[in-house]
Amino acid sequence: MKKRNKMKKQYCIFIFLILLPLQSLVADGFTQRFPKPDFEEGYKIPETQIALARSGYWEYFDVALLTFLLSILTWLVLKKRSRNGVLLISVFTLLYFGFYREGCICPIGSIQNITAALFNADYFVSFSTILLFLIPLIFSLFFGRVFCAGACPLGAIQDLIAFKPMPLKKWVQSLLGLIPFIYLALAILYAATRSDFIICRYDPFVALFRFSGSFLMIAIGVLLLLIGMFIARPYCRFFCPYGVLLNWTSRFSQKHMSITPNACIECKLCENSCPFGAIDKPQSFKLYEKRNVMVQRLIFYALITPLLMFAGAYTGAKLHENLALVNNKVSLAYEFMNQEGLKEAEQNLEVRTFKALGTPLETFYKNASDIVRQFYIGSIIMGAFLGLVFGLTLSRLSIPKYKKGYWPNKGTCFSCARCIDYCPVKPNSIIKK
Amino acid sequence: METNEENKKGRREFLNQGIRLSMAAGLAGLGFYLVRKSHSEKMLWQLDPSKCVQCGRCATECVLSQSAVKCVHVYDMCGYCDLCGGYLRPDAKDLNTAAENQVCPTNAIARKYIEEPYFEYHIIEELCIGCGKCVKGCGAFGNGSLQLQIRHDVCVNCNQCAIANVCPSEAFSLVPESKANKLVGYEKKK
């Protein structure tokens, strides 16, 4: 018995030795080196196991559920005026869209799919993704940011954890509020050039929803939650790129949540109720400077904004090559140029693989330089856009708007309905003017 | 004063209305434009085994702690070799099935005797981490019946696949569901 085994081993080694030099000779088209055996004892070849994904209909179910949640939230915020209702929906959203569906794909990330489809002829989105992108924006356009109130799992997890929110100074808030614009501009630039989906890559909470992810992202997620206990919803206010779009649409919303159900009596009870600093205080005429000072200031900002735009465009043009390095093709082209002279063992995996695949160098370099060119144009537009945003933010900060009463800021208000409970005015009480 | 303010309010409301409607029209236009570029099907990530170079990143880069990429055995391609390049290390000291002689680091390949001299190899999915070592061995010495593929029952279908970002041979792509699960030498049976 033992001898037979040994014989078998030697036979095997023999085959091995014959085959080793052969393997390089065998061409790729050669599919089966060893023919499929003819079994004598009635062995049946098992079926290859193909793993099927969750049915595609579930995506449409999710879209329908999102629409339903948004409708309920709209009713809760505008008609019922119930914070508890919003809270319940938030918990449901966190459990279903967060921990059960585990994040992808969400409206925040869908910005990139939409952008990639707009700028690339060969990129396709699924129909449900388009709906996911548009529906919260349409709701925001008519009823304010009800999506943020309780239909976004990222918002929900932060909303539920804001135990001891501290107010921030207005200028700090405005300054940090510029980050989402930069984030959005970069996300669009990288998605349009098909380089990367940075919103998804740096999504801080999806790793927590999945209980799995890179250490860095889990650490950032936990850190944001810790900060979120004291500075409410840090991601929503100071990072979320979809929030920028919701902010723009919500500013022009037809019906927005109001603090008072009737008319504001300026009792100041709600003044500190908003953990997100989204309540605009009344500004009286008397407190502010004369008209000509204001006009001068307006002219100053009208002049400085184009300057900022130009500076932004210039910076973008200067930085475009660095920005382009995120793109795999561009970075490979750079690495290839740097490592061409090196021995094979010293080259990295990407370069070695590229060589093995044998793509013609000329088309490869042309492709990479085309992408860099796209980055050049994109960076200039991005820089000018950011300059415009900076200019407008500056002018908004220094030119006060006269208004009566306490009203939620339609742009930044998440419609979470916290402030409603602070208002002593009843819907049917008669207010003397 | 009162009427002046009311006028102002009316004007602002009119302006808001105009901007709102044009924004709505813009969004609707964007939607209609995009519909032409959309699939009604779900989009799934797919690994093209014919491009795969078995670099081993699938095992380490997936957002799941145990990668959703796993080895799939296309039995129709398999030669049922006794000396399987995907199962035994080429530099094995002894030709037996002891752990140190196996290619798979997690013992995820089960070997079953069928008849002289044929052996069946079965991938134990729960153990497979998608390192691709067996795939490399099978491709180098055998028929290439062991192939890496994304297991869609495990995959969370990230909007941007973390492995696709770092795949050196660009073997990952986003495809409609009906075109997913591409394997070399395998025909879907209906």
Contacts between the chains, C-beta under 8 A, distances in Angstrom:
chain1	res1	chain2	res2	distance
A	8	B	82	7.6
A	9	B	94	7.9
A	9	B	95	4.6
A	12	B	82	6.5
A	12	B	83	4.4
A	12	B	95	5.6
A	13	B	95	7.2
A	15	B	83	6.2
A	16	B	83	6.3
A	16	B	90	7.2
A	16	B	141	7.8
A	19	B	141	6.0
A	20	B	90	7.8
A	20	B	141	7.9
A	23	B	140	5.6
A	23	B	141	6.3
A	31	B	77	7.1
A	31	B	143	7.1
A	31	B	144	7.4
A	31	B	184	7.7
A	31	B	185	6.0
A	32	B	77	6.5
A	32	B	79	6.9
A	32	B	143	4.9
A	33	B	79	7.0
A	33	B	142	6.4
A	33	B	143	5.6
A	34	B	79	2.8
A	34	B	80	7.9
A	34	B	81	5.9
A	34	B	142	6.5
A	34	B	143	5.8
A	35	B	79	6.8
A	36	B	76	7.1
A	36	B	77	7.9
A	36	B	78	7.4
A	36	B	79	6.9
A	36	B	80	7.9
A	37	B	79	6.9
A	37	B	80	5.1
A	37	B	118	5.1
A	39	B	114	6.6
A	39	B	115	6.3
A	39	B	118	6.9
A	40	B	115	6.3
A	41	B	114	7.6
A	41	B	115	5.2
A	43	B	114	5.2
A	43	B	115	6.9
A	43	B	118	7.9
A	43	B	120	7.9
A	45	B	75	4.9
A	45	B	76	6.7
A	46	B	75	5.4
A	46	B	120	7.6
A	46	B	122	7.6
A	47	B	75	7.4
A	47	B	189	7.5
A	48	B	72	6.4
A	48	B	73	6.5
A	48	B	74	5.1
A	48	B	75	5.8
A	48	B	76	7.2
A	48	B	183	6.9
A	48	B	186	5.6
A	49	B	72	6.9
A	49	B	125	7.8
A	50	B	72	7.8
A	50	B	181	5.1
A	50	B	188	7.3
A	51	B	151	4.2
A	51	B	152	4.9
A	51	B	153	4.3
A	51	B	154	7.2
A	51	B	181	7.5
A	52	B	152	6.1
A	52	B	153	6.7
A	53	B	42	6.8
A	53	B	44	5.6
A	53	B	152	3.7
A	53	B	153	7.2
A	53	B	155	7.2
A	53	B	157	6.9
A	53	B	177	6.5
A	53	B	180	7.3
A	56	B	41	5.7
A	56	B	42	3.5
A	56	B	177	5.7
A	59	B	42	5.6
A	102	B	156	5.2
A	103	B	156	7.5
A	104	B	156	6.2
A	104	B	157	5.9
A	104	B	158	5.1
A	104	B	159	4.9
A	105	B	157	7.7
A	105	B	159	4.9
A	106	B	159	7.9
A	109	B	159	4.4
A	109	B	160	7.8
A	110	B	159	7.7
A	112	B	159	7.1
A	112	B	160	7.6
A	113	B	159	6.8
A	114	B	30	7.6
A	114	B	34	6.6
A	117	B	34	5.9
A	117	B	37	5.0
A	117	B	38	7.6
A	118	B	33	7.8
A	118	B	34	7.4
A	123	B	37	7.6
A	124	B	37	5.9
A	124	B	38	6.3
A	124	B	39	5.3
A	124	B	43	7.1
A	124	B	174	7.9
A	124	B	176	7.7
A	125	B	34	6.5
A	125	B	37	6.7
A	125	B	38	5.2
A	125	B	39	7.5
A	125	B	43	7.4
A	126	B	38	6.3
A	126	B	39	5.3
A	126	B	40	7.3
A	126	B	41	6.5
A	126	B	42	5.8
A	126	B	43	4.9
A	126	B	176	7.9
A	127	B	35	6.9
A	127	B	38	4.7
A	127	B	39	6.9
A	127	B	40	5.1
A	128	B	42	7.6
A	129	B	38	7.7
A	129	B	43	7.9
A	130	B	31	6.0
A	130	B	34	5.0
A	130	B	35	6.7
A	130	B	38	5.9
A	134	B	27	5.7
A	134	B	30	7.4
A	134	B	31	5.3
A	137	B	27	5.9
A	138	B	24	6.9
A	138	B	27	6.3
A	141	B	20	6.0
A	141	B	23	5.8
A	141	B	24	5.8
A	141	B	27	7.4
A	142	B	20	7.8
A	196	B	160	6.8
A	196	B	165	6.5
A	197	B	159	5.8
A	197	B	160	3.5
A	200	B	158	6.4
A	200	B	159	4.5
A	200	B	160	4.5
A	201	B	160	6.1
A	201	B	162	7.5
A	201	B	165	7.6
A	207	B	63	7.1
A	210	B	63	6.8
A	210	B	64	7.2
A	210	B	156	6.4
A	212	B	63	6.4
A	212	B	64	5.1
A	212	B	65	4.8
A	213	B	63	5.1
A	214	B	63	7.2
A	248	B	23	7.8
A	249	B	23	6.1
A	252	B	16	5.1
A	252	B	19	4.8
A	252	B	20	4.3
A	252	B	23	6.4
A	253	B	20	7.4
A	254	B	17	7.9
A	254	B	20	6.4
A	328	B	165	7.3
A	328	B	170	7.9
A	349	B	55	5.7
A	349	B	168	5.2
A	350	B	168	4.7
A	352	B	168	7.9
A	353	B	53	5.4
A	353	B	55	7.1
A	353	B	168	3.9
A	353	B	169	5.2
A	354	B	168	7.4
A	356	B	53	7.0
A	357	B	169	6.2
